[in-house]
Amino acid sequence: MLISEFFIMVNQPTLLSSQLFYENRVVEVTLNRVMLGLWKEIETRRKRSASFNCISKDVSYTERTKHHCWRCKDIIFHCLDKAQRQQWVQTINNQLSLLSIRPKRLLVYINPYSGKQRGKWIYEQRVAPLFSRASISTDVIVTESANHARDHLKTEVDLKQCDGVVCVGGDGMFSEVVHGLVSRTQSDSRVDQNQPNQDLVPCALRIGIIPAGSTDCICYSTTGTNDPVTSALHIIMGDSQPMDVCSVHHNNTFLRYSVSLLGYGFYGDVLTDSERKRWMGPSRYDFSGLKTFLTHQYYEGTVAFLPAKDNLGNPRDKIKCRTRCHICEQGANNGQLLSGDHVYKMAEENSDEETSGDGVWRVIRGKFLAINAACMSCACPRSPRGLSPYAHLADGTTDLILVRKASRLDFLRHLIRHTNKDDQFDMSFVEVHRVRRFRFAPKHSNVISEVDLSETSGKKICNQVCTAHPNNDTGHSNWNCDGEILPHADIQVSVHCQLIRLFARGVERGTTFDTYTWSVIEGSNLSWQA
Ligand SMILES: Nc1ncnc2c1ncn2[C@@H]1O[C@H](COP(=O)(O)OP(=O)(O)OP(=O)(O)O)[C@@H](O)[C@H]1O
């Protein structure tokens, strides 16, 4: 069982301190309330003498390695007598029993078709052995169809019987679990999700993500890596990272929740096209991305938004969201949605400001290549800084990025900047705002239609690519909501501050503690050998 963080805490009272043997060395090992202290070498012996009546103590712990990855390691200390060994086991087990933040029972959903279809293998080979070592009991469900996990969580599960929910898969699988858990929490609390101005009830259970998908953007943005073992160790340690959730409505009807990207125009069109090409596998995103870029479609409409409070910084302030982020703390202090009249009416023709009960809305009309709302950085291995590098996980805001009509070359320069260190917002046709709520209305009335996912004929693609300012048949794009297509262009979005919590701790700063930071795993099932 994972014990706890294992690094020097100078201000913690020492519970136990002994001279033990480690390899050929005599070391001073200390245990304080939450951590096993780093041992200090006292004396080196070339060989442990055969006359030592040694008793060994096997301890597992987590160690930070490169690129935010954690690994589980074992260490064996040797004691001189049984009494000393007994004292160590007893004290460690007592401390472990006090760590209530660690989950003991988990509900696990595995999507066997995520990414390269290795979800089941990843769980069974790399994660389950760690859970069992940490004495965590699991109830594992391999999903049989899309929305299996969501519907199971919504209706069937006794949530009191587990300490957390784990999804093995990609961002789509995580989104399913979020929908299941958030909807279930609201229905248990009799909260109507169809009201866009409704404060939602935060979920009690934490969610763990074992990455096994194609992009794993949410896992990457919340742990700094998409490594299944690292995620499993964060779960075992009982880490907790709050996260905002956006609710998306159309005319007082709830559509979906979003935790990462809402994209209209470019990202909506890439998704719509790529869904038609699922048979191509993950390469469909590259193909559809190129095709959408070449069609260079823009969309007219009105964006209205409620800016975030000044104390939450701005999307270009270079303050990254990191473990124990002070901006997210400020966001939580600012409170959930502000009470009062949240109802926003679209601005009069020539006005660029509107006042409602919760502040002054800004209104922007124009022709847009893309409208994106990033609730988190959306970093992933392909774009390590993400769509909005300084967006925060839990401050109650989303970064609204408006990319106005521009030449293909300028748009290409903007897109390329997502993959390097240049500022993608430092371009005359791009503006970015930190907002609490926004809404969009396309210029042309929104026809509610089933999205046609059938393949477009080659001739039509060619026409679209070759036309200077092509418009699609309806004159509006689709919203890409965390990888799902929304059927409405006219939407209202509200950010719900810290609605859910993950078994994660956000991306950690630098590597200052790397050499000194350890986390002990084994506890009640410490193996001792005479
Ligand atoms: N048993 C199943 N059969 C078919 N679809 C499923 C099943 N279980 C889950 N799904 C659906 O598969 C979709 C994609 O899954 P997931 O996100 O895990 O993988 P991915 O698309 O490869 O990864 P990413 O979202 O990171 O790109 C999800 O929207 C989920 O609803």
The ligand as an SDF file (V2000), in Angstrom:
LIG
                    3D

 31 33  0  0  0  0  0  0  0  0999 V2000
  -17.3750   -0.5530  -25.6770 N   0  0  0  0  0  0  0  0  0  0  0  0
  -17.4490    0.5280  -26.4550 C   0  0  0  0  0  0  0  0  0  0  0  0
  -17.7380    0.4080  -27.7640 N   0  0  0  0  0  0  0  0  0  0  0  0
  -17.7850    1.4840  -28.5730 C   0  0  0  0  0  0  0  0  0  0  0  0
  -17.5660    2.7590  -28.1510 N   0  0  0  0  0  0  0  0  0  0  0  0
  -17.2750    2.9360  -26.8590 C   0  0  0  0  0  0  0  0  0  0  0  0
  -17.2010    1.8380  -25.9470 C   0  0  0  0  0  0  0  0  0  0  0  0
  -16.8830    2.3340  -24.7260 N   0  0  0  0  0  0  0  0  0  0  0  0
  -16.7860    3.6640  -24.8600 C   0  0  0  0  0  0  0  0  0  0  0  0
  -17.0150    4.0380  -26.1380 N   0  0  0  0  0  0  0  0  0  0  0  0
  -16.9770    5.3900  -26.7290 C   0  0  0  0  0  0  0  0  0  0  0  0
  -15.7770    5.5200  -27.4770 O   0  0  0  0  0  0  0  0  0  0  0  0
  -15.4780    6.8980  -27.6230 C   0  0  0  0  0  0  0  0  0  0  0  0
  -13.9840    7.1400  -27.7550 C   0  0  0  0  0  0  0  0  0  0  0  0
  -13.3420    6.5890  -26.6410 O   0  0  0  0  0  0  0  0  0  0  0  0
  -12.0460    7.1550  -25.9570 P   0  0  0  0  0  0  0  0  0  0  0  0
  -12.1350    8.5980  -25.7160 O   0  0  0  0  0  0  0  0  0  0  0  0
  -11.8180    6.2850  -24.7910 O   0  0  0  0  0  0  0  0  0  0  0  0
  -10.8790    6.8350  -27.0070 O   0  0  0  0  0  0  0  0  0  0  0  0
  -10.2060    7.7030  -28.1470 P   0  0  0  0  0  0  0  0  0  0  0  0
  -11.2150    8.4140  -28.9410 O   0  0  0  0  0  0  0  0  0  0  0  0
   -9.2950    6.7810  -28.8600 O   0  0  0  0  0  0  0  0  0  0  0  0
   -9.2920    8.7010  -27.3380 O   0  0  0  0  0  0  0  0  0  0  0  0
   -9.2710   10.3050  -27.2890 P   0  0  0  0  0  0  0  0  0  0  0  0
  -10.6550   10.7200  -26.8880 O   0  0  0  0  0  0  0  0  0  0  0  0
   -8.2390   10.6320  -26.2550 O   0  0  0  0  0  0  0  0  0  0  0  0
   -8.8890   10.7620  -28.6540 O   0  0  0  0  0  0  0  0  0  0  0  0
  -16.0510    7.5670  -26.4000 C   0  0  0  0  0  0  0  0  0  0  0  0
  -16.8480    8.6580  -26.8090 O   0  0  0  0  0  0  0  0  0  0  0  0
  -16.9150    6.4940  -25.7190 C   0  0  0  0  0  0  0  0  0  0  0  0
  -18.2130    6.9760  -25.4940 O   0  0  0  0  0  0  0  0  0  0  0  0
  1  2  1  0
  2  3  1  0
  2  7  2  0
  3  4  2  0
  4  5  1  0
  5  6  2  0
  6  7  1  0
  6 10  1  0
  7  8  1  0
  8  9  2  0
  9 10  1  0
 10 11  1  0
 11 12  1  0
 11 30  1  0
 12 13  1  0
 13 14  1  0
 13 28  1  0
 14 15  1  0
 15 16  1  0
 16 17  2  0
 16 18  1  0
 16 19  1  0
 19 20  1  0
 20 21  2  0
 20 22  1  0
 20 23  1  0
 23 24  1  0
 24 25  2  0
 24 26  1  0
 24 27  1  0
 28 29  1  0
 28 30  1  0
 30 31  1  0
M  END
$$$$
